[in-house]
Amino acid sequence: MRRHHYSQFPICDDRTYRGLLTTNCIACWLAHRLATDEIVEGETVGAAPEFVEPHDRVIHLSRKTTVPQAIKKFSPPADGGLPPTALIITHSGKPHESPLSLVVADDLPVLVAAMGAGT
């Protein structure tokens, strides 16, 4: 996250998706640890999923998903809910597969430009 300035990162345990690590998640995790005097230098990111915010949901997609299909997934759902925070691309779109890529809303301009490049 620090080296590449990522603000979201999938948390996986034995290749299975457990939650989305975000800057807000880290802030809540740290605030809780400071309030309870439980900061442990060797603590792993495995403790973070309990602080994942409910609206930070992801959709797993197959590597065969097209750019237009991925863009459409960021549209607000018909039920009035929030769009996903991220799309996790795996080999066949299953949460137990290793992530190949993470796509977030900030990537939309690049996706839209990629569609125009093919015309």
CORJOJO-V848457 format. One line per field, one symbol per residue. burial: + if it has 24 or more other C-alpha atoms within 12 Angstrom, else -. A space follows every 50 residues. Layout:
burial=???
//
This chain:
burial=------++++++----++++++--++--+---------------+-+++- ++---++++++++---+--++-++--------++++++++--+-+-+++- -++++--------------
//
